[in-house]
């Protein structure tokens, strides 16, 4: 769902030691403060959830409150989980996190208006890590402008940079989605692709995203297989 040219923006930015900005591993006490002084919430369920989430390798690297995509905080009670793919073949999860924190990713102009904001979503997942960019009780800008996809859904972007393991990325995303279902009491039917949310004024209104889980631009067999994987992890976590 990212805009054309993001690769150049991300990869040509001045070098910053990402290691100094990384948050903490899921469910572990940090040895130092993360960039926002918080750590990911520790779930209260038993061993199955812990073992499944250990493979997610969830870290926190939030866009600072009051800046860029979090300049205006819009509270949200999530009802959906929206799955995207970045369509950016040069950046992993950490590079996307850096771009979001620098305000490098602009949202498209809304039809009939001139306000241009910043793209932001909740998590970026690659074949090694899942990085959280904003709290799940805040609205992002990742789905359908001012529509319900932004107002009520948690956005997860799957990376597809060259050389990465797509199968591992999809599996890590399924685990994370299952955890968020448990945490926010979201049913499986409300785990949806970006395609689910029509964008007013866009052509076509329903985007082919995540393209590698759709067939002919629509949910089909591959999307159902992904949901089955999500549901398998969800049933283990309950």
Backbone as CSV, one residue per row, in Angstrom:
resi,resn,N_x,N_y,N_z,CA_x,CA_y,CA_z,C_x,C_y,C_z
1,UNK,0.805,-1.196,0.000,0.000,0.000,0.000,0.841,1.249,0.000
2,UNK,2.130,1.131,0.040,2.996,2.289,0.130,3.077,3.022,-1.189
3,UNK,3.385,4.302,-1.113,3.470,5.126,-2.295,4.688,4.780,-3.114
4,UNK,4.627,5.041,-4.415,5.780,4.838,-5.278,6.897,5.748,-4.828
5,UNK,8.108,5.222,-4.852,9.261,6.021,-4.483,9.687,5.864,-3.042
6,UNK,8.944,5.067,-2.265,9.323,4.896,-0.865,10.706,4.300,-0.726
7,UNK,11.080,3.409,-1.650,12.386,2.771,-1.541,13.494,3.807,-1.554
8,UNK,13.398,4.771,-2.451,14.426,5.800,-2.521,14.424,6.647,-1.263
9,UNK,13.237,6.947,-0.741,13.148,7.765,0.461,13.803,7.056,1.628
10,UNK,13.471,5.757,1.779,13.984,5.011,2.921,15.478,4.783,2.800
11,UNK,15.912,4.284,1.650,17.291,3.853,1.531,18.264,5.006,1.357
12,UNK,17.790,6.168,0.935,18.680,7.301,0.744,18.688,8.243,1.933
13,UNK,17.964,7.896,3.004,17.986,8.731,4.184,19.348,8.660,4.849
14,UNK,19.752,9.724,5.585,21.019,9.666,6.298,21.062,8.475,7.229
15,UNK,22.205,7.854,7.329,22.329,6.638,8.130,22.106,6.942,9.601
16,UNK,21.301,6.112,10.251,21.065,6.193,11.682,21.251,4.797,12.240
17,UNK,21.981,4.634,13.349,22.169,3.292,13.908,20.862,2.758,14.460
18,UNK,20.205,1.890,13.673,18.896,1.393,14.064,18.931,0.675,15.401
19,UNK,20.035,0.031,15.710,20.094,-0.709,16.962,19.812,0.153,18.170
20,UNK,20.165,1.425,18.103,19.948,2.298,19.243,18.500,2.718,19.381
21,UNK,17.681,2.464,18.329,16.287,2.878,18.363,15.340,1.705,18.574
22,UNK,15.833,0.502,18.596,14.950,-0.649,18.686,14.348,-0.773,20.075
23,UNK,13.139,-1.307,20.101,12.458,-1.507,21.357,12.871,-2.811,22.004
24,UNK,11.935,-3.449,22.691,12.260,-4.642,23.455,11.491,-5.823,22.918
25,UNK,11.991,-6.994,23.223,11.349,-8.215,22.752,10.047,-8.437,23.500
26,UNK,9.082,-9.055,22.801,7.763,-9.283,23.364,7.843,-10.032,24.678
27,UNK,7.156,-9.488,25.706,7.005,-10.200,26.958,8.229,-10.228,27.835
28,UNK,9.304,-9.499,27.480,10.502,-9.512,28.300,10.728,-8.143,28.916
29,UNK,11.309,-8.128,30.100,11.617,-6.876,30.757,12.784,-6.217,30.054
30,UNK,12.665,-4.940,29.679,13.755,-4.284,28.964,14.922,-3.980,29.876
31,UNK,16.120,-4.078,29.331,17.302,-3.706,30.101,17.481,-2.204,30.091
32,UNK,16.872,-1.508,29.114,16.887,-0.055,29.045,15.542,0.389,28.521
33,UNK,15.353,1.668,28.381,14.071,2.180,27.915,13.969,2.072,26.414
34,UNK,12.768,1.704,25.927,12.504,1.771,24.505,12.337,3.233,24.127
35,UNK,12.168,3.499,22.815,12.145,4.878,22.348,11.014,5.680,22.974
36,UNK,9.938,5.018,23.427,8.830,5.747,24.030,8.721,5.482,25.519
37,UNK,9.679,4.783,26.086,9.656,4.496,27.507,8.708,3.391,27.893
38,UNK,8.159,2.650,26.934,7.222,1.582,27.227,7.766,0.272,26.671
39,UNK,7.059,-0.807,26.963,7.376,-2.097,26.364,6.090,-2.755,25.911
40,UNK,6.188,-3.709,25.017,4.970,-4.390,24.559,4.230,-5.042,25.712
41,UNK,2.905,-5.047,25.618,2.099,-5.651,26.662,2.389,-7.132,26.771
42,UNK,2.469,-7.627,27.985,2.688,-9.047,28.226,1.356,-9.741,28.364
43,UNK,1.053,-10.737,27.532,-0.240,-11.416,27.623,-0.351,-12.226,28.892
44,UNK,-1.583,-12.537,29.277,-1.826,-13.213,30.540,-2.132,-14.694,30.373
45,UNK,-2.190,-15.170,29.129,-2.530,-16.577,28.907,-1.328,-17.478,29.166
46,UNK,-1.522,-18.765,28.953,-0.519,-19.743,29.310,0.523,-20.012,28.252
47,UNK,1.092,-21.236,28.299,2.260,-21.561,27.508,2.059,-21.526,26.013
48,UNK,0.878,-21.888,25.523,0.673,-21.920,24.086,0.841,-20.540,23.479
49,UNK,0.254,-19.534,24.106,0.403,-18.179,23.600,1.863,-17.750,23.668
50,UNK,2.529,-18.070,24.750,3.928,-17.674,24.897,4.805,-18.300,23.823
51,UNK,4.591,-19.572,23.546,5.426,-20.243,22.551,5.137,-19.735,21.149
52,UNK,3.871,-19.456,20.859,3.520,-18.926,19.538,4.080,-17.524,19.363
53,UNK,3.944,-16.690,20.388,4.403,-15.317,20.278,5.926,-15.193,20.301
54,UNK,6.604,-16.175,20.880,8.072,-16.131,20.875,8.605,-16.117,19.449
55,UNK,7.899,-16.772,18.538,8.324,-16.818,17.133,8.014,-15.519,16.393
56,UNK,7.155,-14.695,16.957,6.836,-13.419,16.314,7.992,-12.440,16.442
57,UNK,8.712,-12.514,17.568,9.820,-11.583,17.830,9.323,-10.143,17.731
58,UNK,8.338,-9.829,18.557,7.677,-8.531,18.514,8.500,-7.485,19.256
59,UNK,8.798,-6.392,18.572,9.530,-5.267,19.153,8.702,-4.003,19.030
60,UNK,9.048,-3.014,19.832,8.323,-1.750,19.836,9.274,-0.617,19.460
61,UNK,8.866,0.180,18.490,9.667,1.316,18.024,8.686,2.397,17.570
62,UNK,8.024,3.019,18.541,6.892,3.877,18.235,7.306,5.201,17.600
63,UNK,6.479,5.661,16.669,6.569,7.041,16.203,6.249,7.925,17.406
64,UNK,7.075,8.904,17.719,6.811,9.727,18.910,5.452,10.410,18.852
65,UNK,4.770,10.414,19.963,3.474,11.074,20.056,3.632,12.558,19.740
66,UNK,2.744,13.079,18.911,2.804,14.484,18.528,3.590,14.749,17.262
67,UNK,4.128,13.715,16.644,4.905,13.914,15.426,4.359,13.067,14.285
68,UNK,4.469,13.594,13.076,4.159,12.880,11.839,2.806,12.158,11.937
69,UNK,2.789,10.831,11.764,1.529,10.109,11.765,0.795,10.124,13.090
70,UNK,1.496,10.486,14.168,0.845,10.587,15.485,0.733,12.045,15.940
71,UNK,0.795,12.958,14.976,0.695,14.387,15.322,-0.633,14.665,16.010
72,UNK,-1.705,14.079,15.481,-3.022,14.150,16.120,-3.403,12.733,16.524
73,UNK,-3.582,12.509,17.803,-3.942,11.182,18.296,-5.454,11.025,18.232
74,UNK,-5.901,10.000,17.493,-7.329,9.724,17.353,-7.623,8.386,18.026
75,UNK,-8.324,8.391,19.158,-8.578,7.146,19.889,-9.363,6.141,19.045
76,UNK,-9.129,4.873,19.299,-9.795,3.810,18.549,-10.033,2.606,19.449
77,UNK,-11.209,2.003,19.291,-11.479,0.680,19.858,-11.497,-0.284,18.685
78,UNK,-10.433,-1.061,18.473,-10.330,-1.849,17.238,-11.389,-2.938,17.131
79,UNK,-11.948,-3.040,15.912,-12.941,-4.070,15.607,-12.448,-5.005,14.504
80,UNK,-11.428,-4.581,13.787,-10.909,-5.339,12.654,-9.384,-5.364,12.716
81,UNK,-8.821,-6.303,11.953,-7.385,-6.354,11.687,-7.234,-6.351,10.173
82,UNK,-6.526,-5.368,9.644,-6.360,-5.235,8.198,-4.946,-5.630,7.805
83,UNK,-4.848,-6.558,6.856,-3.562,-7.094,6.406,-3.175,-6.442,5.081
84,UNK,-1.958,-5.913,5.014,-1.425,-5.259,3.827,-0.129,-5.936,3.389
85,UNK,0.344,-5.593,2.201,1.728,-5.870,1.799,2.341,-4.559,1.320
86,UNK,3.626,-4.382,1.577,4.250,-3.082,1.353,4.442,-2.740,-0.122
87,UNK,4.601,-3.751,-0.987,4.962,-3.533,-2.389,6.203,-2.641,-2.514
88,UNK,7.075,-2.792,-1.551,8.355,-2.091,-1.532,9.425,-3.173,-1.415
89,UNK,10.263,-3.290,-2.430,11.145,-4.456,-2.522,12.560,-4.188,-2.000
90,UNK,12.749,-3.084,-1.279,14.090,-2.753,-0.790,14.161,-2.536,0.711
91,UNK,13.038,-2.514,1.417,13.065,-2.141,2.837,12.452,-3.224,3.718
92,UNK,13.154,-3.518,4.813,12.642,-4.462,5.803,11.813,-3.710,6.841
93,UNK,11.440,-4.399,7.925,10.569,-3.786,8.931,11.232,-2.611,9.627
94,UNK,12.528,-2.732,9.917,13.212,-1.641,10.616,13.335,-0.401,9.739
95,UNK,13.565,-0.578,8.453,13.661,0.584,7.563,12.312,1.270,7.403
96,UNK,11.232,0.492,7.371,9.912,1.106,7.347,9.653,1.871,8.642
97,UNK,10.082,1.315,9.759,9.898,2.010,11.031,10.637,3.343,11.034
98,UNK,11.851,3.347,10.524,12.639,4.568,10.455,11.957,5.604,9.561
99,UNK,11.419,5.159,8.426,10.741,6.084,7.516,9.512,6.697,8.180
100,UNK,8.754,5.905,8.925,7.577,6.432,9.613,7.979,7.455,10.663
101,UNK,9.047,7.202,11.398,9.477,8.128,12.449,10.030,9.422,11.881
102,UNK,10.535,9.370,10.663,11.058,10.574,10.018,10.008,11.324,9.207
103,UNK,8.806,10.796,9.129,7.770,11.446,8.345,8.026,11.378,6.854
104,UNK,8.690,10.307,6.413,9.057,10.186,5.003,7.915,9.694,4.134
105,UNK,6.836,9.206,4.735,5.759,8.575,3.975,4.501,9.417,4.052
106,UNK,4.171,10.066,2.967,3.002,10.941,2.897,1.774,10.178,2.425
107,UNK,0.635,10.476,3.024,-0.631,9.915,2.565,-1.083,10.656,1.317
108,UNK,-1.806,9.982,0.419,-2.298,10.658,-0.792,-3.330,11.721,-0.451
109,UNK,-3.440,12.696,-1.336,-4.443,13.753,-1.167,-5.838,13.167,-1.268
110,UNK,-6.715,13.588,-0.362,-8.091,13.116,-0.401,-8.859,13.836,-1.491
111,UNK,-9.745,13.147,-2.158,-10.534,13.744,-3.228,-11.352,14.913,-2.690
112,UNK,-11.263,16.050,-3.389,-12.026,17.221,-3.000,-11.408,18.012,-1.876
113,UNK,-10.205,17.638,-1.444,-9.557,18.368,-0.353,-8.087,18.548,-0.630
114,UNK,-7.418,19.299,0.212,-5.992,19.538,0.013,-5.151,19.117,1.211
115,UNK,-5.788,18.424,2.169,-5.027,18.008,3.340,-4.207,16.768,3.013
116,UNK,-2.917,16.839,3.243,-2.034,15.698,3.029,-1.394,15.363,4.366
117,UNK,-1.669,14.179,4.870,-1.102,13.755,6.135,0.013,12.754,5.933
118,UNK,0.250,11.956,6.940,1.312,10.965,6.905,0.717,9.571,7.006
119,UNK,1.277,8.661,6.255,0.908,7.267,6.422,1.416,6.766,7.770
120,UNK,0.621,5.926,8.393,1.066,5.244,9.608,0.160,4.037,9.818
121,UNK,0.739,2.961,10.299,-0.004,1.749,10.630,0.570,1.216,11.925
122,UNK,0.066,0.104,12.369,0.405,-0.351,13.723,1.621,-1.266,13.779
123,UNK,1.757,-2.158,12.801,2.859,-3.118,12.808,3.413,-3.311,11.395
124,UNK,4.732,-3.513,11.319,5.347,-3.999,10.086,6.031,-5.318,10.407
125,UNK,5.805,-6.315,9.557,6.314,-7.668,9.781,7.215,-8.055,8.619
126,UNK,8.382,-8.622,8.931,9.216,-9.223,7.897,9.556,-10.651,8.304
127,UNK,10.562,-11.254,7.682,10.857,-12.659,7.949,11.676,-12.866,9.216
128,UNK,11.983,-11.786,9.947,12.771,-11.911,11.171,12.128,-11.266,12.388
129,UNK,11.275,-10.279,12.188,10.789,-9.477,13.311,9.442,-8.857,12.964
130,UNK,8.687,-8.496,14.002,7.488,-7.663,13.854,7.712,-6.410,14.692
131,UNK,7.575,-5.241,14.076,7.854,-3.975,14.751,6.550,-3.193,14.915
132,UNK,6.284,-2.747,16.134,5.092,-1.950,16.418,5.439,-0.464,16.320
133,UNK,4.580,0.303,15.610,4.827,1.727,15.380,3.901,2.652,16.155
134,UNK,2.762,2.158,16.591,1.799,2.992,17.313,0.926,2.075,18.168
135,UNK,0.315,2.608,19.237,-0.563,1.780,20.065,-1.793,1.332,19.288
136,UNK,-2.337,0.201,19.674,-3.498,-0.345,18.972,-4.803,0.336,19.374
137,UNK,-4.752,1.270,20.308,-5.955,2.035,20.644,-5.940,3.414,19.983
138,UNK,-5.115,3.568,18.925,-5.088,4.790,18.133,-5.356,4.461,16.665
139,UNK,-6.064,5.351,15.978,-6.329,5.171,14.556,-5.063,5.412,13.733
140,UNK,-4.891,4.598,12.705,-3.808,4.805,11.761,-4.307,5.432,10.475
141,UNK,-3.413,5.506,9.494,-3.722,6.017,8.151,-3.144,5.000,7.178
142,UNK,-3.920,3.963,6.866,-3.375,2.846,6.091,-4.381,2.177,5.167
143,UNK,-5.669,2.524,5.271,-6.668,1.714,4.573,-7.547,2.496,3.605
144,UNK,-8.353,3.423,4.117,-9.431,3.992,3.296,-9.743,5.438,3.664
145,UNK,-8.679,6.240,3.837,-8.866,7.668,4.119,-9.654,7.836,5.418
146,UNK,-10.852,8.401,5.343,-11.649,8.630,6.552,-12.685,7.530,6.774
147,UNK,-12.483,6.379,6.157,-13.449,5.301,6.246,-13.264,4.414,7.460
148,UNK,-14.091,3.380,7.581,-14.042,2.486,8.740,-12.766,1.663,8.831
149,UNK,-12.089,1.451,7.690,-10.838,0.710,7.751,-9.785,1.408,8.590
150,UNK,-9.717,2.718,8.481,-8.810,3.488,9.336,-9.393,3.703,10.727
151,UNK,-10.699,3.939,10.805,-11.309,4.294,12.089,-11.384,3.126,13.061
152,UNK,-11.444,1.891,12.526,-11.722,0.762,13.414,-10.767,-0.413,13.263
153,UNK,-9.688,-0.296,12.465,-8.873,-1.499,12.262,-7.407,-1.284,12.607
154,UNK,-6.805,-2.351,13.076,-5.363,-2.418,13.313,-4.700,-2.777,11.994
155,UNK,-3.739,-1.982,11.559,-3.065,-2.211,10.290,-1.760,-2.968,10.454
156,UNK,-1.600,-4.048,9.692,-0.357,-4.836,9.676,0.177,-4.858,8.259
157,UNK,1.388,-4.391,8.071,2.061,-4.420,6.765,3.049,-5.586,6.716
158,UNK,2.980,-6.373,5.650,3.943,-7.450,5.430,5.007,-6.987,4.439
159,UNK,6.269,-7.103,4.822,7.370,-6.721,3.934,7.565,-7.762,2.836
160,UNK,8.129,-7.318,1.732,8.442,-8.234,0.632,9.730,-7.809,-0.064
161,UNK,10.709,-7.387,0.746,11.996,-6.965,0.191,12.725,-8.162,-0.408
162,UNK,13.559,-7.885,-1.386,14.261,-8.935,-2.123,15.141,-9.763,-1.180
163,UNK,15.070,-11.075,-1.372,15.873,-11.985,-0.569,15.217,-12.429,0.717
164,UNK,14.080,-11.838,1.071,13.402,-12.225,2.313,12.591,-13.497,2.094
165,UNK,12.251,-14.142,3.195,11.487,-15.389,3.172,10.014,-15.050,3.336
166,UNK,9.267,-15.060,2.255,7.862,-14.666,2.310,7.048,-15.607,3.171
167,UNK,7.352,-16.896,3.115,6.613,-17.870,3.925,6.755,-17.545,5.403
168,UNK,7.962,-17.193,5.842,8.193,-16.836,7.244,7.444,-15.558,7.602
169,UNK,7.413,-14.595,6.690,6.698,-13.341,6.940,5.212,-13.598,7.109
170,UNK,4.631,-14.417,6.243,3.202,-14.724,6.333,2.896,-15.448,7.636
171,UNK,3.734,-16.397,8.012,3.501,-17.139,9.249,3.597,-16.221,10.466
172,UNK,4.586,-15.349,10.485,4.741,-14.411,11.598,3.525,-13.476,11.669
173,UNK,3.020,-13.054,10.534,1.835,-12.196,10.497,0.612,-12.927,11.025
174,UNK,0.453,-14.193,10.665,-0.677,-14.980,11.162,-0.632,-15.113,12.677
175,UNK,0.546,-15.345,13.223,0.698,-15.440,14.684,0.312,-14.124,15.363
176,UNK,0.813,-13.013,14.810,0.507,-11.709,15.386,-0.983,-11.407,15.296
177,UNK,-1.600,-11.707,14.163,-3.035,-11.469,14.005,-3.834,-12.276,15.025
178,UNK,-3.446,-13.523,15.252,-4.146,-14.355,16.228,-4.039,-13.767,17.631
179,UNK,-2.858,-13.292,17.974,-2.669,-12.661,19.287,-3.563,-11.425,19.433
180,UNK,-3.634,-10.608,18.383,-4.463,-9.399,18.437,-5.947,-9.749,18.502
181,UNK,-6.343,-10.849,17.870,-7.725,-11.321,17.998,-8.053,-11.616,19.459
182,UNK,-7.150,-12.318,20.131,-7.364,-12.653,21.534,-7.374,-11.385,22.389
183,UNK,-6.406,-10.541,22.176,-6.240,-9.342,23.007,-7.421,-8.395,22.891
184,UNK,-7.972,-8.258,21.682,-9.032,-7.272,21.461,-10.397,-7.901,21.189
185,UNK,-10.506,-9.212,21.358,-11.776,-9.918,21.154,-12.315,-9.666,19.744
186,UNK,-11.459,-9.850,18.758,-11.810,-9.648,17.352,-12.051,-11.008,16.710
187,UNK,-13.188,-11.224,16.063,-13.463,-12.535,15.445,-12.685,-12.710,14.140
188,UNK,-12.552,-13.955,13.719,-11.809,-14.269,12.501,-12.418,-13.573,11.282
189,UNK,-13.726,-13.455,11.228,-14.362,-12.814,10.075,-13.964,-11.348,9.930
190,UNK,-13.402,-10.776,10.993,-12.979,-9.372,10.967,-11.480,-9.215,10.737
191,UNK,-10.815,-10.300,10.361,-9.443,-10.218,9.845,-9.588,-10.128,8.333
192,UNK,-9.236,-8.975,7.770,-9.572,-8.698,6.374,-8.352,-8.183,5.613
193,UNK,-8.338,-8.358,4.298,-7.281,-7.752,3.488,-7.579,-6.274,3.241
194,UNK,-6.565,-5.520,2.868,-6.765,-4.127,2.479,-7.867,-4.023,1.420
195,UNK,-7.931,-5.014,0.556,-8.971,-5.073,-0.487,-10.372,-4.837,0.072
196,UNK,-10.601,-5.243,1.299,-11.936,-5.191,1.911,-12.487,-3.770,2.004
197,UNK,-11.582,-2.784,2.074,-12.010,-1.406,2.322,-11.964,-0.579,1.036
198,UNK,-13.102,-0.271,0.419,-13.084,0.583,-0.784,-12.620,1.989,-0.437
199,UNK,-11.841,2.572,-1.346,-11.291,3.915,-1.150,-12.067,4.888,-2.028
200,UNK,-12.751,5.809,-1.411,-13.606,6.746,-2.138,-12.784,7.555,-3.143
201,UNK,-13.184,7.512,-4.407,-12.524,8.283,-5.445,-11.356,7.589,-6.113
202,UNK,-10.918,6.446,-5.588,-9.780,5.720,-6.173,-10.276,4.769,-7.254
203,UNK,-9.416,4.495,-8.222,-9.732,3.552,-9.297,-8.598,2.533,-9.419
204,UNK,-8.888,1.242,-9.183,-10.153,0.724,-8.665,-10.310,1.051,-7.188
205,UNK,-11.534,1.079,-6.676,-11.719,1.426,-5.268,-11.159,0.378,-4.310
206,UNK,-11.204,-0.896,-4.699,-10.701,-1.976,-3.831,-9.305,-2.373,-4.297
207,UNK,-8.328,-2.123,-3.470,-6.940,-2.309,-3.871,-6.537,-3.781,-3.851
208,UNK,-5.681,-4.165,-4.792,-5.128,-5.515,-4.857,-4.021,-5.636,-3.811
209,UNK,-4.436,-5.794,-2.575,-3.495,-5.781,-1.450,-4.084,-6.593,-0.302
210,UNK,-3.307,-7.496,0.274,-1.936,-7.885,-0.062,-1.924,-8.754,-1.327
211,UNK,-1.258,-8.296,-2.349,-1.388,-8.894,-3.684,-0.997,-10.364,-3.719
212,UNK,-0.016,-10.779,-2.894,0.416,-12.180,-2.975,-0.488,-13.129,-2.185
213,UNK,-1.495,-12.598,-1.502,-2.495,-13.449,-0.859,-3.857,-13.354,-1.541
214,UNK,-3.919,-12.609,-2.644,-5.155,-12.508,-3.411,-4.990,-13.224,-4.752
215,UNK,-6.097,-13.451,-5.415,-6.085,-14.101,-6.722,-6.918,-13.268,-7.692
216,UNK,-6.263,-12.824,-8.768,-6.910,-11.907,-9.713,-7.444,-10.678,-9.000
217,UNK,-6.668,-10.231,-7.992,-7.023,-9.018,-7.272,-8.125,-9.159,-6.257
218,UNK,-8.550,-10.403,-5.957,-9.644,-10.628,-5.017,-9.294,-11.749,-4.035
219,UNK,-9.909,-11.739,-2.845,-9.695,-12.851,-1.910,-10.198,-14.163,-2.499
220,UNK,-9.416,-15.217,-2.330,-9.788,-16.532,-2.843,-9.121,-17.611,-2.014
221,UNK,-8.626,-18.628,-2.691,-8.058,-19.787,-2.004,-6.881,-19.407,-1.115
222,UNK,-5.980,-18.572,-1.597,-4.797,-18.209,-0.808,-5.185,-17.409,0.432
223,UNK,-6.165,-16.530,0.283,-6.605,-15.773,1.453,-7.277,-16.695,2.479
224,UNK,-8.071,-17.646,2.000,-8.707,-18.587,2.936,-7.661,-19.432,3.650
225,UNK,-6.586,-19.803,2.958,-5.518,-20.572,3.598,-4.826,-19.738,4.675
226,UNK,-4.641,-18.456,4.395,-4.049,-17.576,5.409,-4.953,-17.486,6.639
227,UNK,-6.255,-17.299,6.441,-7.179,-17.230,7.568,-7.191,-18.537,8.359
228,UNK,-7.067,-19.655,7.675,-7.013,-20.939,8.374,-5.783,-21.009,9.273
229,UNK,-4.674,-20.463,8.817,-3.460,-20.434,9.641,-3.658,-19.526,10.853
230,UNK,-4.263,-18.361,10.626,-4.563,-17.459,11.737,-5.451,-18.160,12.760
231,UNK,-6.482,-18.811,12.276,-7.425,-19.470,13.177,-6.767,-20.604,13.949
232,UNK,-5.843,-21.317,13.310,-5.127,-22.393,14.007,-4.349,-21.840,15.207
233,UNK,-3.648,-20.738,15.006,-2.909,-20.128,16.122,-3.868,-19.570,17.164
234,UNK,-4.963,-18.987,16.706,-5.957,-18.440,17.634,-6.517,-19.525,18.545
235,UNK,-6.852,-20.675,17.955,-7.419,-21.765,18.764,-6.410,-22.260,19.792
236,UNK,-5.139,-22.252,19.456,-4.102,-22.672,20.403,-3.919,-21.670,21.542
237,UNK,-4.183,-20.401,21.269,-3.972,-19.358,22.265,-5.131,-19.224,23.246
238,UNK,-6.300,-19.649,22.867,-7.494,-19.435,23.719,-7.404,-20.221,25.020
